[in-house]
Amino acid sequence: MRRRMSLLARMIFTMVLLAWSMLASLFTWTDHASAGWIIDEVVKAGGESGRQQVVLQANQMKTLMFGKGGKPISAFTLNLNNETITQVDYERRNFFTAMIQEYAQTIRGAMTGAMKEMQEALKDVPPEQRQMIEQMMRSPQMGQSGPATQECREPRVELRKSGQQATIAGYSAVRYDVLADGKLTSELWIATGVTAWRELDQKKLERFAAEMAKLAGCSSSRSRQGLPGGDPSWKLVSEGYPVRTVDRGGSGATIEVVKMETRTVPAAEFQPPPGFTRKMLREMMGR
């Protein structure tokens, strides 16, 4: 039972971290495409660290995650041209491709089911571990700010530029703080002059961000409007690229750039590897 509890918690955390990671990275201001970008990042969360690579070009974004030894373990490709998401599992040598809306709906259903199973399994978990998991379930990143019957409320979000500066991956960056109801929720270190996000179409990206927002939080009005509608952090889109993002609202996850380069990326980079088996989304989620 404890092992099952751990697997459920890890699955939910991975889903939320993915959504948060994508949202934290999506700062764009574009009307045209330029050369592609390859960005290497380090992700730290839950006492663990990993490496990922973000590739952007012509309305496509691929996030490739690496395991121990530098071997790829999974990849998520967002294609804003046809509004699809492709997920590749390198260990099982398979992949699925789904429309963005279908993907978001399936993840929400899986998270709801996992939450119910977790609550049931908590009955057999030691008190200290149960308290830790319950706190995680109540955090904003899990989409719950209190009891299930409590109605979500739109927080008052502020963006504050600090005087703090740092050189990250060779780029000069300025720290911005995002606060919700006066409480610090995240740090955004913006490197001015980095134009990586000009590869993505703004309006199409806003629609994708609105779907992902439904996974990252409980704010229904924010989800309906789309993130740029009322989130002041989107005022930074013309400033540059976030070379360090720190979540101060719950998970403590940090995403930091360690290397960036710009060059033309082959179209095959955004396709599943040859010989991998195509699966249905629900089939892979249900394994």
Secondary structure, 3 states (H helix, E strand, C coil): CHHHHHHHHHHHHHHHHHHHHHHHHCCCCCCCCCCCEEEEEEEEECCEEEEEEEEEECCEEEEEEECHHHCEEEEEEEECCCCEEEEEECCCCEEEEEEHHHHHHHHHHHHHHHHHHHHHHHHHCCHHHHHHHHHHHHCHHHCCCCCCCCCCCCCCEEEEEEEEEEEECCEEEEEEEEEECCEEEEEEEEEECCCHHHHCCHHHHHHHHHHHHHHHCCCHHHHHHCHHHCCHHHHHHHCEEEEEEEECCCCCCEEEEEEEEECCCCHHHHCCCCCCEECCHHHHHCC
